[in-house]
Each structure stands twice: as structure tokens, then as C-alpha cells.
């Protein structure tokens, strides 16, 4: 997994690439919680994600809950179709 962030006005945009799974979700959590500091809006670009497991989803939910505590707008965009399809 690889992340990058940039600020555009009062919005922080975090791009996530690669696989988000049990081995990388802790790192993503640190990145997202750090990104929430000092901004009014956090936008997460998920277009580069190849794989997202339940620990990755839990991390996104944790970040959402933290954003609600700090009154920060939280948005996800560009989720890969590969990650929105469930097989079973």
C-alpha cells in the first residue's frame, strides 16, 4: 500500500494505492487520523486500491467516526469497481 496527501484550500486529499488488508490497515489508520488534524474536510481517493478487506473497511469506518468527533467533513471517492464487487 502507498499513500500520498495534498492540501487544496481547506481540503486535505489522501490518495491510497495498492492493497489494504490486515498487514497495511494499521498504517492507513495512522495516515488518516493524522490527515484529520487541522482540516475542515478530508477526502480519500480510493481509485488506486486493488484489494480492500474487512480490516480496511473497518479502518475507513474508524476514520469516519473520528471525523465526526472533530466535526470534519469526510468523503470517499473513485472506488475501484474491483473493490465494490463481492464474490460469494
N, CA, C and O atoms as CSV, one atom per row, in Angstrom:
chain,resi,resn,atom,element,x,y,z
A,1,UNK,N,N,0.840,-1.173,0.000
A,1,UNK,CA,C,0.000,0.000,0.000
A,1,UNK,C,C,0.887,1.239,0.000
A,1,UNK,O,O,1.953,1.267,0.616
A,2,UNK,N,N,0.426,2.240,-0.695
A,2,UNK,CA,C,1.127,3.518,-0.778
A,2,UNK,C,C,0.092,4.626,-0.607
A,2,UNK,O,O,-1.019,4.536,-1.130
A,3,UNK,N,N,0.463,5.663,0.125
A,3,UNK,CA,C,-0.438,6.804,0.292
A,3,UNK,C,C,0.303,8.091,-0.023
A,3,UNK,O,O,1.525,8.175,0.098
A,4,UNK,N,N,-0.461,9.082,-0.428
A,4,UNK,CA,C,0.078,10.429,-0.612
A,4,UNK,C,C,-1.034,11.401,-0.236
A,4,UNK,O,O,-2.219,11.080,-0.331
A,5,UNK,N,N,-0.632,12.589,0.191
A,5,UNK,CA,C,-1.658,13.577,0.533
A,5,UNK,C,C,-1.251,14.948,0.037
A,5,UNK,O,O,-0.074,15.262,-0.139
A,6,UNK,N,N,-2.278,15.746,-0.181
A,6,UNK,CA,C,-2.051,17.135,-0.601
A,6,UNK,C,C,-3.205,17.966,-0.081
A,6,UNK,O,O,-4.309,17.463,0.125
A,7,UNK,N,N,-2.939,19.223,0.123
A,7,UNK,CA,C,-3.969,20.161,0.555
A,7,UNK,C,C,-4.382,21.022,-0.622
A,7,UNK,O,O,-3.549,21.486,-1.400
A,8,UNK,N,N,-5.665,21.223,-0.733
A,8,UNK,CA,C,-6.220,22.111,-1.749
A,8,UNK,C,C,-7.213,23.011,-1.023
A,8,UNK,O,O,-8.347,22.614,-0.755
A,9,UNK,N,N,-6.777,24.221,-0.709
A,9,UNK,CA,C,-7.590,25.110,0.108
A,9,UNK,C,C,-7.733,24.515,1.494
A,9,UNK,O,O,-6.739,24.165,2.129
A,10,UNK,N,N,-8.961,24.398,1.966
A,10,UNK,CA,C,-9.186,23.821,3.296
A,10,UNK,C,C,-9.555,22.338,3.227
A,10,UNK,O,O,-10.152,21.796,4.156
A,11,UNK,N,N,-9.195,21.691,2.123
A,11,UNK,CA,C,-9.475,20.272,1.922
A,11,UNK,C,C,-8.152,19.510,1.868
A,11,UNK,O,O,-7.220,19.903,1.167
A,12,UNK,N,N,-8.091,18.431,2.610
A,12,UNK,CA,C,-6.937,17.524,2.507
A,12,UNK,C,C,-7.391,16.304,1.726
A,12,UNK,O,O,-8.408,15.688,2.043
A,13,UNK,N,N,-6.619,15.966,0.701
A,13,UNK,CA,C,-6.926,14.822,-0.159
A,13,UNK,C,C,-5.863,13.765,0.073
A,13,UNK,O,O,-4.670,14.025,-0.089
A,14,UNK,N,N,-6.297,12.577,0.451
A,14,UNK,CA,C,-5.388,11.451,0.660
A,14,UNK,C,C,-5.677,10.413,-0.418
A,14,UNK,O,O,-6.803,9.928,-0.531
A,15,UNK,N,N,-4.663,10.072,-1.209
A,15,UNK,CA,C,-4.793,9.040,-2.236
A,15,UNK,C,C,-4.195,7.743,-1.699
A,15,UNK,O,O,-3.107,7.742,-1.122
A,16,UNK,N,N,-4.907,6.655,-1.893
A,16,UNK,CA,C,-4.473,5.343,-1.423
A,16,UNK,C,C,-4.329,4.431,-2.633
A,16,UNK,O,O,-5.215,4.368,-3.486
A,17,UNK,N,N,-3.188,3.715,-2.699
A,17,UNK,CA,C,-2.931,2.809,-3.815
A,17,UNK,C,C,-2.503,1.444,-3.290
A,17,UNK,O,O,-1.885,1.337,-2.231
A,18,UNK,N,N,-2.840,0.410,-4.043
A,18,UNK,CA,C,-2.388,-0.929,-3.690
A,18,UNK,C,C,-3.429,-1.708,-2.916
A,18,UNK,O,O,-4.632,-1.535,-3.111
A,19,UNK,N,N,-2.943,-2.579,-2.025
A,19,UNK,CA,C,-3.812,-3.447,-1.237
A,19,UNK,C,C,-3.956,-2.913,0.177
A,19,UNK,O,O,-2.972,-2.536,0.813
A,20,UNK,N,N,-5.186,-2.883,0.662
A,20,UNK,CA,C,-5.445,-2.532,2.051
A,20,UNK,C,C,-5.990,-3.787,2.712
A,20,UNK,O,O,-7.121,-4.202,2.461
A,21,UNK,N,N,-5.159,-4.382,3.563
A,21,UNK,CA,C,-5.526,-5.614,4.241
A,21,UNK,C,C,-5.012,-5.567,5.668
A,21,UNK,O,O,-4.588,-4.511,6.138
A,22,UNK,N,N,-5.043,-6.684,6.355
A,22,UNK,CA,C,-4.652,-6.732,7.757
A,22,UNK,C,C,-3.220,-6.222,7.966
A,22,UNK,O,O,-2.930,-5.606,8.992
A,23,UNK,N,N,-2.339,-6.469,7.018
A,23,UNK,CA,C,-0.946,-6.051,7.181
A,23,UNK,C,C,-0.730,-4.564,6.921
A,23,UNK,O,O,0.289,-4.016,7.343
A,24,UNK,N,N,-1.658,-3.898,6.241
A,24,UNK,CA,C,-1.469,-2.474,5.912
A,24,UNK,C,C,-2.511,-1.553,6.527
A,24,UNK,O,O,-2.332,-0.336,6.507
A,25,UNK,N,N,-3.593,-2.096,7.074
A,25,UNK,CA,C,-4.675,-1.242,7.576
A,25,UNK,C,C,-4.231,-0.390,8.762
A,25,UNK,O,O,-4.733,0.722,8.927
A,26,UNK,N,N,-3.309,-0.872,9.592
A,26,UNK,CA,C,-2.798,-0.075,10.707
A,26,UNK,C,C,-2.066,1.167,10.225
A,26,UNK,O,O,-2.201,2.246,10.801
A,27,UNK,N,N,-1.292,1.002,9.166
A,27,UNK,CA,C,-0.589,2.138,8.568
A,27,UNK,C,C,-1.584,3.145,7.991
A,27,UNK,O,O,-1.426,4.353,8.162
A,28,UNK,N,N,-2.609,2.636,7.306
A,28,UNK,CA,C,-3.633,3.526,6.752
A,28,UNK,C,C,-4.345,4.289,7.864
A,28,UNK,O,O,-4.636,5.475,7.714
A,29,UNK,N,N,-4.624,3.619,8.970
A,29,UNK,CA,C,-5.274,4.275,10.112
A,29,UNK,C,C,-4.441,5.452,10.600
A,29,UNK,O,O,-4.975,6.535,10.838
A,30,UNK,N,N,-3.138,5.247,10.750
A,30,UNK,CA,C,-2.241,6.335,11.186
A,30,UNK,C,C,-2.276,7.501,10.202
A,30,UNK,O,O,-2.340,8.662,10.607
A,31,UNK,N,N,-2.236,7.189,8.925
A,31,UNK,CA,C,-2.259,8.232,7.889
A,31,UNK,C,C,-3.565,9.026,7.967
A,31,UNK,O,O,-3.548,10.257,7.959
A,32,UNK,N,N,-4.684,8.326,8.041
A,32,UNK,CA,C,-5.986,9.008,8.037
A,32,UNK,C,C,-6.208,9.825,9.305
A,32,UNK,O,O,-6.697,10.953,9.236
A,33,UNK,N,N,-5.857,9.270,10.453
A,33,UNK,CA,C,-6.024,10.016,11.704
A,33,UNK,C,C,-5.118,11.243,11.717
A,33,UNK,O,O,-5.516,12.300,12.207
A,34,UNK,N,N,-3.916,11.117,11.187
A,34,UNK,CA,C,-3.025,12.274,11.071
A,34,UNK,C,C,-3.560,13.309,10.099
A,34,UNK,O,O,-3.434,14.512,10.328
A,35,UNK,N,N,-4.157,12.836,9.013
A,35,UNK,CA,C,-4.697,13.744,7.997
A,35,UNK,C,C,-5.889,14.537,8.508
A,35,UNK,O,O,-6.173,15.622,8.001
A,36,UNK,N,N,-6.587,14.012,9.502
A,36,UNK,CA,C,-7.757,14.703,10.049
A,36,UNK,C,C,-7.379,15.949,10.850
A,36,UNK,O,O,-8.210,16.835,11.048
A,37,UNK,N,N,-6.150,16.018,11.304
A,37,UNK,CA,C,-5.735,17.140,12.145
A,37,UNK,C,C,-5.667,18.438,11.351
A,37,UNK,O,O,-4.985,18.532,10.330
A,38,UNK,N,N,-6.387,19.427,11.846
A,38,UNK,CA,C,-6.248,20.776,11.306
A,38,UNK,C,C,-6.933,21.053,9.983
A,38,UNK,O,O,-6.608,22.043,9.327
A,39,UNK,N,N,-7.872,20.209,9.567
A,39,UNK,CA,C,-8.593,20.466,8.316
A,39,UNK,C,C,-10.098,20.429,8.561
A,39,UNK,O,O,-10.569,19.843,9.536
A,40,UNK,N,N,-10.830,21.054,7.675
A,40,UNK,CA,C,-12.295,21.046,7.743
A,40,UNK,C,C,-12.897,19.914,6.910
A,40,UNK,O,O,-14.011,19.462,7.175
A,41,UNK,N,N,-12.144,19.457,5.891
A,41,UNK,CA,C,-12.629,18.398,5.007
A,41,UNK,C,C,-11.496,17.420,4.703
A,41,UNK,O,O,-10.370,17.815,4.401
A,42,UNK,N,N,-11.826,16.143,4.792
A,42,UNK,CA,C,-10.890,15.098,4.393
A,42,UNK,C,C,-11.541,14.288,3.290
A,42,UNK,O,O,-12.647,13.771,3.453
A,43,UNK,N,N,-10.851,14.181,2.168
A,43,UNK,CA,C,-11.349,13.437,1.014
A,43,UNK,C,C,-10.345,12.322,0.738
A,43,UNK,O,O,-9.142,12.567,0.651
A,44,UNK,N,N,-10.843,11.112,0.603
A,44,UNK,CA,C,-9.973,9.965,0.380
A,44,UNK,C,C,-10.233,9.398,-1.012
A,44,UNK,O,O,-11.342,8.969,-1.332
A,45,UNK,N,N,-9.189,9.408,-1.827
A,45,UNK,CA,C,-9.249,8.896,-3.192
A,45,UNK,C,C,-8.884,7.420,-3.152
A,45,UNK,O,O,-7.741,7.062,-2.866
A,46,UNK,N,N,-9.856,6.569,-3.437
A,46,UNK,CA,C,-9.662,5.122,-3.391
A,46,UNK,C,C,-9.498,4.512,-4.778
A,46,UNK,O,O,-9.551,3.291,-4.921
A,47,UNK,N,N,-9.303,5.324,-5.781
A,47,UNK,CA,C,-9.207,4.845,-7.157
A,47,UNK,C,C,-8.040,3.912,-7.415
A,47,UNK,O,O,-8.089,3.110,-8.348
A,48,UNK,N,N,-6.995,4.000,-6.610
A,48,UNK,CA,C,-5.816,3.165,-6.825
A,48,UNK,C,C,-5.788,1.896,-6.001
A,48,UNK,O,O,-4.787,1.179,-6.005
A,49,UNK,N,N,-6.877,1.604,-5.291
A,49,UNK,CA,C,-6.906,0.401,-4.461
A,49,UNK,C,C,-7.210,-0.813,-5.327
A,49,UNK,O,O,-8.144,-0.807,-6.130
A,50,UNK,N,N,-6.398,-1.860,-5.147
A,50,UNK,CA,C,-6.597,-3.111,-5.884
A,50,UNK,C,C,-7.387,-4.114,-5.064
A,50,UNK,O,O,-8.133,-4.928,-5.608
A,51,UNK,N,N,-7.215,-4.049,-3.728
A,51,UNK,CA,C,-7.861,-5.019,-2.844
A,51,UNK,C,C,-8.152,-4.327,-1.518
A,51,UNK,O,O,-7.309,-3.598,-0.997
A,52,UNK,N,N,-9.345,-4.555,-0.971
A,52,UNK,CA,C,-9.756,-3.966,0.299
A,52,UNK,C,C,-10.474,-5.038,1.107
A,52,UNK,O,O,-11.553,-5.489,0.723
A,53,UNK,N,N,-9.877,-5.450,2.233
A,53,UNK,CA,C,-10.541,-6.469,3.045
A,53,UNK,C,C,-11.298,-5.821,4.195
A,53,UNK,O,O,-11.371,-4.596,4.281
A,54,UNK,N,N,-11.853,-6.630,5.069
A,54,UNK,CA,C,-12.689,-6.113,6.151
A,54,UNK,C,C,-11.916,-5.226,7.117
A,54,UNK,O,O,-12.492,-4.308,7.699
A,55,UNK,N,N,-10.622,-5.481,7.299
A,55,UNK,CA,C,-9.842,-4.605,8.186
A,55,UNK,C,C,-9.675,-3.221,7.563
A,55,UNK,O,O,-9.628,-2.221,8.280
A,56,UNK,N,N,-9.586,-3.158,6.256
A,56,UNK,CA,C,-9.521,-1.876,5.566
A,56,UNK,C,C,-10.827,-1.108,5.673
A,56,UNK,O,O,-10.832,0.108,5.865
A,57,UNK,N,N,-11.925,-1.822,5.549
A,57,UNK,CA,C,-13.242,-1.197,5.700
A,57,UNK,C,C,-13.400,-0.682,7.126
A,57,UNK,O,O,-13.897,0.423,7.342
A,58,UNK,N,N,-12.976,-1.488,8.098
A,58,UNK,CA,C,-13.047,-1.065,9.499
A,58,UNK,C,C,-12.217,0.196,9.732
A,58,UNK,O,O,-12.624,1.076,10.490
A,59,UNK,N,N,-11.076,0.287,9.095
A,59,UNK,CA,C,-10.217,1.476,9.226
A,59,UNK,C,C,-10.917,2.711,8.674
A,59,UNK,O,O,-10.860,3.781,9.281
A,60,UNK,N,N,-11.570,2.573,7.535
A,60,UNK,CA,C,-12.313,3.699,6.969
A,60,UNK,C,C,-13.457,4.126,7.897
A,60,UNK,O,O,-13.721,5.318,8.052
A,61,UNK,N,N,-14.119,3.166,8.501
A,61,UNK,CA,C,-15.201,3.484,9.430
A,61,UNK,C,C,-14.659,4.179,10.675
A,61,UNK,O,O,-15.269,5.125,11.172
A,62,UNK,N,N,-13.515,3.716,11.183
A,62,UNK,CA,C,-12.884,4.378,12.335
A,62,UNK,C,C,-12.549,5.828,12.016
A,62,UNK,O,O,-12.771,6.719,12.836
A,63,UNK,N,N,-12.017,6.059,10.825
A,63,UNK,CA,C,-11.674,7.429,10.416
A,63,UNK,C,C,-12.936,8.284,10.281
A,63,UNK,O,O,-12.934,9.458,10.649
A,64,UNK,N,N,-14.002,7.699,9.757
A,64,UNK,CA,C,-15.275,8.417,9.669
A,64,UNK,C,C,-15.756,8.824,11.057
A,64,UNK,O,O,-16.148,9.972,11.267
A,65,UNK,N,N,-15.727,7.893,12.001
A,65,UNK,CA,C,-16.172,8.195,13.367
A,65,UNK,C,C,-15.308,9.276,14.004
A,65,UNK,O,O,-15.820,10.152,14.702
A,66,UNK,N,N,-14.005,9.218,13.766
A,66,UNK,CA,C,-13.108,10.252,14.305
A,66,UNK,C,C,-13.417,11.604,13.676
A,66,UNK,O,O,-13.368,12.628,14.357
A,67,UNK,N,N,-13.731,11.619,12.395
A,67,UNK,CA,C,-14.067,12.884,11.724
A,67,UNK,C,C,-15.335,13.488,12.321
A,67,UNK,O,O,-15.456,14.709,12.429
A,68,UNK,N,N,-16.266,12.642,12.704
A,68,UNK,CA,C,-17.500,13.138,13.318
A,68,UNK,C,C,-17.213,13.770,14.674
A,68,UNK,O,O,-17.841,14.764,15.038
A,69,UNK,N,N,-16.273,13.207,15.424
A,69,UNK,CA,C,-15.890,13.773,16.722
A,69,UNK,C,C,-15.259,15.159,16.566
A,69,UNK,O,O,-15.450,16.035,17.409
A,70,UNK,N,N,-14.511,15.345,15.485
A,70,UNK,CA,C,-13.803,16.611,15.266
A,70,UNK,C,C,-14.568,17.550,14.346
A,70,UNK,O,O,-14.065,18.609,13.970
A,71,UNK,N,N,-15.795,17.155,13.982
A,71,UNK,CA,C,-16.637,17.981,13.108
A,71,UNK,C,C,-15.967,18.270,11.757
A,71,UNK,O,O,-16.035,19.381,11.232
A,72,UNK,N,N,-15.325,17.242,11.223
A,72,UNK,CA,C,-14.634,17.339,9.939
A,72,UNK,C,C,-15.452,16.608,8.884
A,72,UNK,O,O,-15.876,15.473,9.104
A,73,UNK,N,N,-15.675,17.246,7.748
A,73,UNK,CA,C,-16.369,16.568,6.648
A,73,UNK,C,C,-15.478,15.443,6.134
A,73,UNK,O,O,-14.258,15.591,6.067
A,74,UNK,N,N,-16.089,14.325,5.775
A,74,UNK,CA,C,-15.369,13.118,5.378
A,74,UNK,C,C,-16.000,12.582,4.110
A,74,UNK,O,O,-17.217,12.409,4.043
A,75,UNK,N,N,-15.185,12.320,3.106
A,75,UNK,CA,C,-15.730,11.806,1.842
A,75,UNK,C,C,-14.781,10.783,1.229
A,75,UNK,O,O,-13.561,10.898,1.342
A,76,UNK,N,N,-15.364,9.786,0.581
A,76,UNK,CA,C,-14.621,8.802,-0.196
A,76,UNK,C,C,-15.010,8.986,-1.655
A,76,UNK,O,O,-16.164,9.287,-1.962
A,77,UNK,N,N,-14.049,8.806,-2.553
A,77,UNK,CA,C,-14.425,8.837,-3.970
A,77,UNK,C,C,-13.517,7.948,-4.789
A,77,UNK,O,O,-12.441,7.542,-4.348
A,78,UNK,N,N,-13.976,7.656,-5.990
A,78,UNK,CA,C,-13.240,6.895,-7.009
A,78,UNK,C,C,-12.910,5.472,-6.591
A,78,UNK,O,O,-11.843,4.955,-6.921
A,79,UNK,N,N,-13.826,4.838,-5.862
A,79,UNK,CA,C,-13.561,3.452,-5.501
A,79,UNK,C,C,-13.536,2.602,-6.754
A,79,UNK,O,O,-14.422,2.698,-7.603
A,80,UNK,N,N,-12.538,1.791,-6.860
A,80,UNK,CA,C,-12.363,0.897,-7.988
A,80,UNK,C,C,-13.519,-0.096,-8.077
A,80,UNK,O,O,-13.939,-0.633,-7.052
A,81,UNK,N,N,-14.038,-0.351,-9.264
A,81,UNK,CA,C,-15.106,-1.352,-9.410
A,81,UNK,C,C,-14.695,-2.716,-8.858
A,81,UNK,O,O,-15.537,-3.485,-8.393
A,82,UNK,N,N,-13.415,-3.003,-8.912
A,82,UNK,CA,C,-12.898,-4.279,-8.388
A,82,UNK,C,C,-13.196,-4.408,-6.893
A,82,UNK,O,O,-13.442,-5.509,-6.402
A,83,UNK,N,N,-13.174,-3.287,-6.171
A,83,UNK,CA,C,-13.397,-3.305,-4.731
A,83,UNK,C,C,-14.868,-3.213,-4.352
A,83,UNK,O,O,-15.220,-3.462,-3.199
A,84,UNK,N,N,-15.715,-2.868,-5.277
A,84,UNK,CA,C,-17.137,-2.743,-4.944
A,84,UNK,C,C,-17.917,-4.019,-5.250
A,84,UNK,O,O,-19.093,-4.126,-4.900
A,85,UNK,N,N,-17.277,-4.979,-5.896
A,85,UNK,CA,C,-17.933,-6.244,-6.224
A,85,UNK,C,C,-17.541,-7.289,-5.187
A,85,UNK,O,O,-16.369,-7.426,-4.836
A,86,UNK,N,N,-18.513,-8.004,-4.715
A,86,UNK,CA,C,-18.271,-9.067,-3.755
A,86,UNK,C,C,-18.575,-10.394,-4.438
A,86,UNK,O,O,-19.588,-10.539,-5.123
A,87,UNK,N,N,-17.699,-11.339,-4.244
A,87,UNK,CA,C,-17.967,-12.673,-4.799
A,87,UNK,C,C,-18.437,-13.574,-3.672
A,87,UNK,O,O,-18.058,-13.384,-2.516
A,88,UNK,N,N,-19.226,-14.510,-3.995
A,88,UNK,CA,C,-19.668,-15.402,-2.939
A,88,UNK,C,C,-20.652,-16.415,-3.407
A,88,UNK,O,O,-21.113,-17.238,-2.617
